[in-house]
């Protein structure tokens, strides 16, 4: 039985991926906003390394999927009604 046999596991992986993308987006926006908010005496130019940023976004997305993989496997093997009754 693979992780991707159930819709629940696929949804769980999708949520993990979306959360990772949101975290990367928020972190990027806060980082750029923070660099733009500093006085000119500290930072004279703002240079955004777009290629490096793209690599970080891809790596963060893969890390989010990897972090969601084990819980998704557990959810995929679980009987949903038993899990609801357990809580």
URQUIDA-V603795 format. One record per helix or strand of 3 or more residues. SS is the DSSP state (helix for helix, strand for strand). FROM is the first residue (numbers start at 0). TO is the last residue. If there is no record, write none. Layout:
ss=(SS/SS)
from=(FROM/FROM)
to=(TO/TO)
This chain:
ss=(helix/helix/helix/helix)
from=(2/6/49/79)
to=(4/36/76/85)
